Amino acid sequence: MASSKEYLTFVLEQLSCLDSISYRAMMGEYILYFREKIVGGIYDDRLLVKPVPAAISLMPSATYELPYEGAKEMLLVDNIDDREFLCKLFLTMYDELPVPKKKKTASSK
């Protein structure tokens, strides 16, 4: 089941307190970026984030779920109605997220 554009819009509105939030559509789902780092995504109308230590400490009872078959488990954010919590979660996670890999240019191949 693909995620709805309405759910994506709601989550983006909840994160409007942050700068540099973006997303990319991927096979009916959405990958979420914060300051160009992948934080998580929206899968089957569920907000899932990477299980970095900061996210685990803020959501100690969160369940681990698969975004899709064959993927690594992610943390389910079930408190999406709390805008302040979501912004704090993304800000706290940022330093622990991996740096995006540099894309190879034609000249470096």
Buried (B, 14 or more C-beta within 10 A) or exposed (E): EEBEEEBBEBBBEBBEBBEEBEBEEEEEBBBBBBBEBBBBBBBBBBBBBBBBEBBBEBBEEBEEBEBEEEEEEBBBBEEBEEEEBBBBBBBBBBEEBEEEEEEEEEEEE
